[in-house]
Amino acid sequence: MNEFLQATGSFLGIGADPKTLTFVQISIRGIIVFLFTLLMIRVSARRSLAKRTVFDSIFLVILASVLARAINGSAELLPTLGGGLVMVALHRLLAAMAYHSHKFVDLIEGPEQLLMRDGIMMRRALAWNHVSQHDLEEDLRLALHTEDLSTIRIARLERSGAISFITAKH
């Protein structure tokens, strides 16, 4: 058994100086990290990929950064995969807490912001969120295929960064 572990460790470059890793070792590590990450994301939830909020984006950037270290050998393979698993568990825990508490969602993802009501732009909210009138008009054209701001009852900057529009009923 000890010989098997040594052979596997050597094959994966475990304990080797990152500069001495071969193409094959880095490739195999990449495959392992990819499959492990795929499994972790499938277990955690799809929301981090589908509904990318700042919270989810930060999680993905940090997770990618940590796991990349396992591929390039700048960190040990197994402890790094374990650290990634802990991060996924934390993300899952925070998402569960957010599910049960609207105030917690506002804390970690930020509240949605009203940008327009009954065709009138909320200039302070637009400025605070760095959304120009041109940005609002562009999103209106893309979402509703219109340029008529007067038909908009509500425009809201959602947690995801998307702008949603509710039209006035005629």
BELMOVEN-V899935 format. One line per field, one symbol per residue. ss: DSSP state (H for helix, E for strand, L for the rest). phi: phi as a letter, one per 20 degrees, with the letter a starting at -180 (. if undefined). psi: psi as a letter, one per 30 degrees, with the letter a starting at -180 (. if undefined). A space follows every 50 residues. Layout:
ss=???
phi=???
psi=???
This chain:
ss=LHHHHHHHHHHHLLLLLHHHLLHHHHHHHHHHHHHHHHHHHHHHLLHHHH LLLHHHHHHHHHHHHHHHHHHHLLLLHHHHHHHHHHHHHHHHHHHHHHHH LHHHHHHHHLLLEEEEELLEELHHHHHHLLLLHHHHHHHHHHHHLLLLHH HEEEEEELLLLLEEEEELLL
phi=.ffffffffffemfnefgfefegffffffffffgfffgffffffregfee dfeggfffgffffffffffffenfbfffffffffffffffgffffffffe bfffgffednefcfdbclmdfegffffgeldeffffffffffedlbdeff eeeccceegfnfddccefed
psi=eeeeeeeeeeefgkflkeffkleeeeeeeeeeeeeeeeeeeeeelfefee ijleeeeeeeeeeeeefeeeefgflkeeeeeeeeeeeeeeeeeeeeeeef jeeeeeefflllkkfkkhfkkieeeeeeghjleeeeeeeeeeefhlgjff fkekkkjlffflkkkklkk.
